[in-house]
């Protein structure tokens, strides 16, 4: 009887030890930082939440997955590195790590993830954000932004100040609003949506995704839109002065201002539309293979 009791107690102790060993680890660390330095973050799975604040320090609050080797948190000059290190052979379930990070608001950030979602708020510095299968949601204020994901969605909220934006996704949707300046946005099978913005340069391209452009093209601005199978909806906010060169191989061109589209040949279904609006200072190029285009101005 005693032998069985000791065996049961031993098994219980081993079970409790295993549960403790596999439990997530909470960490909280702080480092002094340059007011306009660089913060680099890497996390394989989970979540990365970055917020700017007025302090000259970086603060990390994390919930590390049980399979994580360690959290690297170090400073080298004006750069701070935050890296969730995981074993080479790992399972995503056991390494899922959530990070809440506070950085000086003028920091430049570089963030990379595999299946982690990324959120950025209250930051004034430039951003370079990438994830393979995670969603990326960011606010940007006057500094340049590069966002790239494979199967995740991208959401970018600007503050109507001048900046250069580069947004890329393979199968995720890209949504942006209140931007100004220049933008390049590309997607293979996701939709592109740009609203309530004003551009000097805009280049939008998809393979099979739809494109929505509800924005202002400034004087002498350039707009280039290309898609193969996606439909296009273009609404110019404010006045528009530009030369238009529009071509569709097998789609309908519906223009609510200016002339109507004409067939390119009596032997093919293609149509084109070439005209000048206003003083023609800007240029608008739109090309689609099979998608329909509806174009208007407010």
C-alpha positions in Angstrom: 0.0 0.0 0.0 2.8 2.4 1.0 4.6 1.6 -2.3 1.5 2.4 -4.3 1.1 5.7 -2.4 4.7 6.8 -3.0 4.3 5.9 -6.7 1.2 8.0 -7.0 2.9 11.0 -5.2 5.8 10.7 -7.5 3.7 10.7 -10.6 1.8 13.7 -9.2 5.0 15.6 -8.6 6.3 14.8 -12.1 3.0 16.0 -13.6 3.2 19.3 -11.6 6.8 19.8 -12.7 6.0 19.2 -16.3 3.1 21.7 -16.1 5.3 24.3 -14.6 8.1 23.7 -17.2 5.6 24.1 -20.0 4.0 27.2 -18.6 4.4 30.6 -20.4 6.9 33.0 -19.0 6.0 36.6 -18.3 8.8 39.2 -18.8 9.0 42.9 -18.2 12.1 44.9 -19.1 13.1 48.5 -19.8 16.1 50.1 -21.5 17.1 53.7 -21.9 16.9 54.7 -25.6 17.8 57.5 -28.0 14.8 59.8 -28.7 15.1 59.2 -32.4 16.9 55.8 -32.5 16.0 52.5 -34.2 14.1 49.7 -32.6 14.2 46.3 -34.3 11.7 43.6 -33.3 11.5 40.0 -34.4 8.8 37.5 -33.3 7.8 34.2 -35.0 4.3 33.7 -33.8 1.8 35.6 -31.6 1.3 39.3 -31.5 3.5 42.5 -31.6 1.9 45.7 -30.3 4.0 48.8 -30.5 3.0 52.2 -29.2 5.0 55.4 -29.2 5.3 57.5 -26.0 7.2 60.6 -24.7 9.8 58.7 -22.6 13.3 58.1 -23.9 13.2 54.4 -23.1 11.9 51.2 -24.5 9.6 49.1 -22.4 8.7 45.5 -23.1 6.0 43.5 -21.5 5.8 40.0 -22.9 4.2 36.6 -22.5 6.7 34.2 -23.9 5.6 30.8 -25.3 6.7 27.7 -23.5 8.9 26.7 -26.5 10.9 30.0 -26.6 14.6 29.8 -25.9 14.9 33.4 -24.7 14.0 37.0 -25.2 17.0 39.1 -26.5 16.6 42.7 -25.4 19.8 44.8 -25.9 21.1 48.2 -26.9 23.9 48.8 -29.3 24.5 52.6 -29.8 21.2 54.1 -30.9 19.6 50.7 -31.9 17.6 48.5 -29.6 17.0 44.9 -30.5 14.1 42.8 -29.3 14.3 39.2 -30.6 12.2 36.2 -29.6 14.6 33.3 -30.1 13.1 29.9 -30.8 14.6 26.5 -31.4 15.3 25.6 -35.0 12.8 22.7 -34.9 9.7 24.2 -33.2 6.0 24.0 -33.2 4.1 27.3 -33.6 1.6 26.5 -30.9 4.4 26.3 -28.2 6.3 29.4 -29.3 3.4 31.9 -29.6 4.5 35.1 -27.9 2.7 38.3 -27.2 4.7 41.5 -26.9 3.6 44.9 -25.8 6.3 47.4 -26.6 6.6 51.1 -25.9 9.2 53.1 -27.8 10.1 56.8 -28.0 7.6 58.4 -30.4 10.2 59.5 -32.9 11.8 56.1 -33.2 12.3 54.3 -36.5 11.0 50.8 -36.2 11.8 47.6 -38.1 9.5 44.7 -37.4 9.5 41.2 -38.8 7.3 38.2 -38.0 6.2 34.9 -39.5 2.7 34.3 -38.2 2.4 37.1 -35.7 0.0 40.0 -36.1 1.5 43.5 -35.9 -0.1 46.7 -34.6 1.5 50.1 -34.5 0.1 53.3 -32.9 1.2 56.8 -31.8 4.5 56.7 -33.7 6.1 59.6 -35.6 9.1 57.8 -37.0 9.5 55.7 -40.2 8.2 52.1 -40.2 9.3 48.9 -41.9 6.9 46.1 -41.1 6.7 42.6 -42.5 4.9 39.4 -41.7 4.3 36.2 -43.6 0.8 35.2 -42.5 0.0 37.8 -39.9 -2.2 40.9 -40.3 -0.6 44.3 -40.1 -2.4 47.4 -38.8 -0.6 50.7 -38.5 -1.0 54.4 -37.9 1.5 56.7 -39.7 2.3 60.3 -39.2 4.4 62.1 -41.8 7.2 59.5 -41.9 7.7 56.9 -44.7 6.1 53.5 -44.3 6.9 50.1 -45.9 4.5 47.2 -45.1 4.8 43.7 -46.6 2.8 40.5 -45.9 2.1 37.4 -47.8 -1.3 36.1 -46.7 -2.2 38.8 -44.2 -4.3 41.9 -44.6 -2.8 45.4 -44.4 -4.5 48.4 -42.9 -2.8 51.9 -42.9 -4.2 55.0 -41.3 -2.4 58.3 -42.2 -2.8 61.8 -40.8 -3.0 63.7 -44.1 0.7 64.7 -43.9 3.3 64.1 -46.7 4.9 60.7 -46.7 6.0 57.9 -49.0 4.0 54.6 -48.6 4.9 51.2 -50.0 2.3 48.5 -49.3 2.6 44.9 -50.6 0.5 41.8 -50.1 0.2 38.5 -52.0 -3.3 37.2 -51.0 -4.3 39.7 -48.4 -6.3 42.9 -48.8 -4.7 46.4 -48.6 -6.8 49.2 -47.1 -5.4 52.8 -46.6 -6.9 56.1 -45.9 -5.9 59.7 -45.1 -2.6 59.5 -46.8 -0.7 62.2 -48.7 2.3 62.3 -51.0 3.3 59.2 -52.8 2.2 55.6 -52.7 3.0 52.2 -54.3 0.6 49.4 -53.6 0.6 45.9 -55.0 -1.3 42.7 -54.4 -1.7 39.4 -56.4 -5.2 38.2 -55.3 -6.1 40.7 -52.7 -8.1 43.9 -53.1 -6.6 47.4 -52.9 -8.6 50.3 -51.4 -7.4 53.9 -51.1 -9.8 56.5 -49.8 -9.8 60.1 -48.4 -6.2 60.7 -49.6 -4.3 63.1 -51.9 -1.4 62.1 -54.0 1.4 63.5 -56.2 2.3 59.9 -57.3 0.2 56.8 -57.0 1.0 53.4 -58.6 -1.5 50.5 -57.9 -1.3 47.0 -59.3 -3.1 43.7 -58.8 -3.5 40.4 -60.7 -7.0 39.3 -59.7 -7.9 41.8 -57.0 -10.2 44.7 -57.3 -9.0 48.3 -56.9 -10.9 51.2 -55.3 -9.3 54.7 -55.6 -11.3 57.5 -54.0 -8.7 60.2 -53.7 -7.4 63.5 -55.0 -4.7 63.6 -57.7 -2.9 66.9 -57.3 -1.8 69.2 -60.0 0.9 67.6 -62.2 0.2 64.3 -60.4 0.7 60.8 -61.8 -1.7 57.9 -61.4 -0.9 54.5 -62.8 -3.3 51.6 -62.3 -3.0 48.1 -63.7 -4.9 44.9 -63.2 -5.5 41.6 -65.1 -8.8 40.3 -63.8 -9.9 42.8 -61.2 -12.6 45.5 -61.4 -11.7 49.2 -60.9 -13.6 52.0 -59.2 -11.9 55.4 -59.6 -13.5 58.5 -58.0 -11.4 61.7 -58.1 -12.0 63.9 -55.1 -11.7 67.7 -55.8 -10.7 69.0 -59.2 -8.8 66.9 -61.7 -6.5 68.2 -64.5 -4.8 65.5 -66.4 -4.3 63.6 -69.7 -6.1 60.2 -69.6 -4.9 57.1 -71.4 -7.2 54.2 -70.5 -7.2 50.7 -72.1 -9.3 47.6 -71.5 -8.9 44.4 -73.5 -12.1 42.7 -72.4 -13.8 45.0 -69.9 -16.3 47.8 -69.9 -15.1 51.4 -69.4 -17.8 53.6 -67.8 -16.8 57.2 -67.6 -19.1 59.8 -65.9 -17.2 62.8 -67.3 -15.5 63.4 -70.6 -16.0 61.3 -73.7 -17.1 57.7 -73.9 -14.7 54.8 -74.6 -14.3 53.6 -78.2 -13.4 50.2 -79.6 -9.8 49.7 -80.5 -10.6 47.3 -83.4 -13.7 45.9 -85.0 -12.1 42.5 -84.7 -11.4 42.5 -80.9 -13.5 43.4 -77.8 -11.0 45.9 -76.6 -11.9 49.6 -75.8 -9.8 52.7 -75.0 -10.4 56.2 -73.7 -8.0 59.1 -74.4 -8.8 62.6 -73.5 -7.7 65.7 -71.5 -9.5 67.2 -68.5 -8.7 70.7 -67.3 -5.2 72.0 -68.3 -3.9 68.4 -68.6 -1.0 69.0 -66.2 -1.3 65.5 -64.7 -1.2 62.0 -66.3 -3.6 59.1 -65.6 -2.7 55.7 -67.0 -5.2 52.8 -66.4 -4.9 49.4 -68.0 -7.0 46.3 -67.4 -7.2 43.0 -69.2 -10.6 41.5 -68.1 -11.9 43.9 -65.4 -14.5 46.6 -65.7 -13.7 50.3 -65.0 -16.1 52.8 -63.5 -14.5 56.3 -63.4 -16.1 59.5 -62.0 -15.2 62.7 -60.2 -16.8 64.4 -57.2 
